[in-house]
Amino acid sequence: MAGLATAGVVLCVIWGVFTRYITAQPAVWTAELSGILFTWIVFLGATAAFHEDQHIRVGLLVDILPIRARRVIRLLVDLLMIAFLIYAAWLSYVMMLKGATRPSPILRIPFSLVYLAPLLAFGLMAFNALLRLFGLVPAINNPDAGAEGAL
C-alpha cells in the first residue's frame, strides 16, 4: 500500500514538473494529491516500523538494571505507550469526523480521508502493542525475551 502511495507521489511530482515547465497549463492538483499521499506514506511507514519494532529507543539506563526491574519498567512503558496510542487514535477519529465536512481546496476530497491515515496507524499500533503485551505476537527486539527470572 505504501509502495503504491510512493509511486503516486512520484508520478504526481513528475506530472506537476512536466506541466509547469513544458505545457502552458500547470496541473495545480498535483501538489495537493502528493501531499495527501505523503501523509498516508508517513503513517503507513510508522505503522510498519512499529510492527517490526524499529522505532528509536534509548535503553541505556534500563539495560543496566537487573532483569526483574527491567521487565517492570518495560511493562510500565508499554502500558503508557498503549494509553497514548489509544488516545491519539481517539483524537484522530475526532479530527476525521470534523474533516468530513471540509473538502480539500482543489480536488474537493473530504479531509476525513486524510485524517483516516493517523486513525488507522495509531489504531493498528495500539492493537499490535496489546498483542505484544499479552504475548500473542513476539517482541522482535526484546533482549529479555526468554531470559531467566520472570516476574
N, C-alpha and C positions, 0 to 999 in steps of 0.2 A: 504494500500500500504506500509506504513512504517512497519507494522507488518510482512509483507512478507519479506521485506528487512532485518529486525531484525532477523527473522528466518534464512534467508540466511547467515547472518554474523555468527550466532551461529553454523550453520551446517558447514560452511567453516572452522571456527576455530577448531571445533571438528575433522573434517576430516584432517586438517593440523597437529594437535597434534597426531592423530592416526597414520597417515602415517610417521610422523617424528620419533616417538618412537617405533612403533610396526612393521612397514614394513621396508624393505631395501631401498625403493624408496620414499622419501618425495614428497608430492604434493606441489610444489612451487607456483602454481597458486592460492592457497587458500588465501595467504596474499594479492595478488593484487585484487582479487574479493571482499574480505571482505573490503578492503579499498574503493573500488568503491561503494559498497553497503552502507558503513558507511557514505560516502558523501551524498548519497541520504537520509539516515535516518536523518542526521543533518538538511538538508534543508527542508525536509517534516515536520520535527518537528518544525522548526522555523515558517513555514507557518501556521501550526495548532495552535501554540501558539499565533501568530499574530491574527488569526481569532477569537480565544477565548479571546483576549485582555489580555494575560497572560505574556507579556514581562515586564521586570522590569522597573519601573519608580519611580523617586523620585519627588513627587509633593508637598513637604513641603512648598516651597516658593509660589508656585502657589495656593495652597489650602488656604493660609491665605489672599489672595487678595479678593476684592469684586467680586461678581458673574460676573458682566459685564467685568471687567478686566481679570478675569479667562478665560472667553469664548474667548476673543480676543487673549490672549496668546495661548490657546489651538488651535484656528484656525490657527495661525501663525505656531505653531509647526506641526500641521497636514499637512499644505502646504509644509513646509520644508521636512517633512518625505516623502511625496508623491514624491517630486522632487528627493530626494535621492534614493528612491526605483526604480523610473523610470531610473535614471542614472545607478544604479547598475545593473538593468536588461539589459540596453544597453551594459554595459561593459561585462556582462556575455554572451550576444549574440556575441560580437566581439571575446571573448575567445572561444566560441563554434565553430565559423567559423574557427578560427586558429587550433582548436583541431581536425577538420575533417580530416586533412592530417597527423596527428600524432597518430599512434596506440600505445596502451599500450605495454610494453616490453614483457610480457609473453603471455597474452591471445589475443593480437593483436586487442583489442577492440578500436575503434576510441575514442579519448579523448573527442570528441564532445558529447558523451553520458554522460560523467562525468560532463561536463560543462553545460549540459542541466538542471541539478538539480538546480543550482542557478538561471538560467534564468527563469525557471518555478516558483521557490519560490519567487523571487523578483517581477516578473510579477503578480503573484497571490496576493502578499501582497499589491502591488500598486493598483490593481483592488479593493481589499477589502477596502483599505483606501479611495479610491474615492467613493465607495458605502456608506461608513460611513459618509463621508464629505457631501454628498448630501442627507443624511437621509434615504437612501434606505435599509440600514442594521443598526439596533440599536447598539449603542456603549454599550458594556456589562458592563464595569466597570467605566462608566462616572457618577460621583456623581452629576453633574449638569443637567443630563437628566431629563427634566420635571420641573426644578426649575423655579420659577417666575423671571421675569425681563429679558426677552430675548433681544438679541441685537436688 
